[in-house]
Amino acid sequence: QVQLVESGGGLVQAGGSLRLSCAASGSIFSINSMGWYRQAPGKQRELVATITSYPNYADSVKGRFTISRDNAKSTVYLQMNSLKPEDTAVYYCNGVLMMVVGGPMYNYWGQGTQVTVSS
């Protein structure tokens, strides 16, 4: 079955950087979009960034985070610079995928990776 495998989370000081990656595997015909969401304790899950033909960012990360895709590897990246304590959350990879030719799109989620920014 489809898997979204995330990596790159960890502990970093405020002002530091991390790069998250998410690789999609399985019988995938087409990737409509991939993106990143995050959820902090006591808060709802929120959009961080998505990418189809062009990237889309939450206002809170615009100018600091960069989302990109490597289509050959079916991988999406999130470069996070100038990290703030407010960025601390579990980050989840999301993919909207077409599994068979002409079939419907399905929404898949990774297991999440912890990002902790210390002050």
URKAPE-V465668 format. One record per pair of residues at least 24 apart in sequence whose ideal C-beta (glycine too) atoms are under 8 Angstrom apart, sorted by sequence separation. I is the first residue (numbers start at 1). J is the second residue. If there is no record, write none. Layout:
I | J
I | J
This chain:
2 | 26
90 | 114
91 | 115
1 | 26
2 | 27
51 | 76
90 | 115
2 | 28
60 | 86
61 | 87
89 | 115
88 | 115
87 | 115
88 | 116
49 | 78
88 | 117
48 | 78
87 | 117
36 | 67
86 | 117
35 | 67
83 | 115
85 | 117
84 | 117
85 | 118
83 | 117
85 | 119
34 | 69
80 | 115
31 | 71
36 | 76
35 | 76
34 | 76
36 | 78
31 | 74
48 | 91
50 | 94
28 | 74
43 | 89
45 | 92
40 | 88
25 | 74
38 | 87
40 | 89
23 | 73
24 | 74
39 | 89
40 | 90
23 | 74
24 | 75
38 | 89
39 | 90
23 | 75
24 | 76
38 | 90
22 | 75
38 | 91
39 | 92
21 | 75
22 | 76
37 | 91
38 | 92
21 | 76
22 | 77
36 | 91
37 | 92
21 | 77
36 | 92
20 | 77
21 | 78
36 | 93
37 | 94
19 | 77
20 | 78
35 | 93
36 | 94
19 | 78
34 | 93
35 | 94
19 | 79
20 | 80
34 | 94
35 | 95
19 | 80
34 | 95
17 | 79
18 | 80
33 | 95
34 | 96
17 | 80
33 | 96
17 | 81
31 | 95
32 | 96
17 | 82
18 | 83
31 | 96
32 | 97
17 | 83
31 | 97
32 | 98
15 | 82
16 | 83
30 | 97
31 | 98
15 | 83
30 | 98
14 | 83
28 | 97
29 | 98
8 | 78
14 | 84
28 | 98
29 | 99
12 | 83
14 | 85
20 | 91
22 | 93
24 | 95
28 | 99
29 | 100
27 | 99
29 | 101
20 | 93
22 | 95
24 | 97
26 | 99
27 | 100
32 | 105
39 | 112
29 | 103
38 | 115
9 | 91
24 | 108
6 | 91
6 | 92
6 | 93
22 | 110
4 | 93
4 | 94
4 | 95
2 | 95
20 | 113
2 | 97
20 | 115
2 | 99
18 | 115
16 | 117
12 | 115
14 | 117
2 | 106
4 | 108
6 | 110
9 | 113
10 | 114
12 | 116
13 | 117
14 | 118
4 | 109
5 | 110
6 | 111
8 | 113
9 | 114
10 | 115
11 | 116
12 | 117
13 | 118
14 | 119
2 | 108
4 | 110
6 | 112
7 | 113
9 | 115
10 | 116
11 | 117
12 | 118
13 | 119
4 | 111
6 | 113
11 | 118
